[in-house]
Amino acid sequence: MKKWTIWLLTIVMACTFLGLLSVQIMYLENMVKMRNEQFSETVMRSLNGVAATLEQDETRYYLDKDLEGTELNFDFNHPMNLGETLPDITSQEVKLPMSNVRLNDNGRLVADGVNYQDQYQRRQDILKGQYLYQRGLLNEVILSILNQASDRPITERADSALVRQYLKQELERNGLSIPYEFAVVNRTSGLAYKTQGFVNIEGNPANEYTQVLFPNDPVSKQNVLKVSFPTKSKYIFSSVKFLIPSFIFTFILLGVFIYTIITIFRQKKLTEIKNDFINNMTHEFKTPISSISLAAQMLNDETVRKSPAMLKQASNVINDETKRLRFQVEKVLQMSMFDRKKATMRLDEVDAHAIIDSVINTYKLKVEKYGGHIEAHLDAEDSIVNVDEMHFTNVIFNLLDNAIKYRREDVEPELKITTRNVKNNYLEVKIADNGIGIKREDLKKIFEKFYRVSTGNRHDVKGFGLGLAYVSKMITLFNGTIKAESDYGKGSTFIITLPLLQ
């Protein structure tokens, strides 16, 4: 798959996920808004119910008060005595003996001399009088409410315990069973009373609900019921928490998508590295094979076989190129064995200075061939470490070999090896060069298998990208650490730290 195709799929999927998240967030916001509106509507309906109940209580209060005053001054011997119990002929069935029923001279219905129609009329007049009396009584109560009610203390008109009871009843009737706090405030005199947990929230109507009590009172005497709900946010959240799983699944899908894209890019990069490895390996093997083939052809020539010098030269070429092939194959096999944990390590007490001196003496001629030199300052007082001698030698050799491979063409190669003791129980080995250096973004990757930095991909230097991976693997097995420092265009420094043998 081409890189631009992967990027196109990434952009499309990213836009899709952003759109999905946007829709979910908008839906959540709308749900929260709707729940808030429903909550506010329910609370206001409950507060209106409380206010209406308090008004009914006040009407009942004045009605009872007027009834008590009227009973004290009422003449029970008066024909309109409300206490007189009269049969309600409108609701009773009148049974008359049909044999005795007749119409008198005035056209009225009589039976056995009793004028039942007059008696019925009399009771109708009594009911009418009762109605007129009660209407007058209600008018007096209404006048009393209009003229006197606002002068009563609010603590009598709306007792706190009664308000709490009515609030609880109305809220439960409307489906709200959450904690609340309330207060009654007079527009003129201020706070009348409040519950212990009530906190006045100025300028935030979303968390406080108000209702005017007795709205017919003069504006200056009006009282306001304020109610707040400390757990409102929790209640709103609990009503929309069913959306949380959808967000969780969306983020899981997003995480899987990101992981998949990263894996695709890694696989593509690994494929490119392996292709580069195969190309480099082919080049590394092709050169010595060609040299061996040429030397073999020379041996078939009679003139060459007759010349000891030429025969020796052909034999040396075959020997050197065979060693080169063996070294390259061993390098690949070593990394394969260490990845599979099949390689055996022979850890022993080794003097690091002795190994470094040996490698320097062997490598000095190659450095001088390019007009350079190696400078060694082995200043560590204690250099005894527990390592595998062969692999530690290869580590130093690989680092020096890289310093020569990636030298600068405009200056003579200069290599500097120093040692010192750090933290009393560690040996530090520094190998510095004045080569082409490594870019900062490549420093973290140079110890990865098959990785080769772009600055090192020169036409005359080929490799497998296994040298530094091998070095890092060995130092780790020696319980040490390795890091690289580089100034691009000026050189690099590799710092090895190994624990001393106690």
Secondary structure, DSSP 4 states (H G I P E B T S, - for coil): --HHHHHHHHHHHHHHHHHHHHHHHHHHHHHHHHHHHHHHHHHHHHHHHHHHHHHHHHHHHHHHHHHHHHHHT--TTSTT-TT-----TTSS-----TTTEEE-TTS-EEETTEEHHHHHHHHHHHHHHHHHHHHHHHHHHHHHHHHHGGGS-HHHHS-HHHHHHHHHHHHHHTT--S--EEEEEETTTEEEEE-TT----TT-GGGEEEEEESTTS-GGG-EEEEEE-TTHHHHHHHHHGGGHHHHHHHHHHHHHHHHHHHHHHHHHHHHHHHHHHHHHHHHHHHHHHHHHHHHHHHHTSHHHHH-HHHHHHHHHHHHHHHHHHHHHHHHHHHHHHHHTT-----EEEEEHHHHHHHHHHHHHHHHHHTT-EEEEEE--S--EEEEEHHHHHHHHHHHHHHHHHT--TTS--EEEEEEEEETTTEEEEEEE--SS---HHHHTTTTSTT---GGG--TT----S-HHHHHHHHHHHTT-EEEEEEETTTEEEEEEEEEBP-
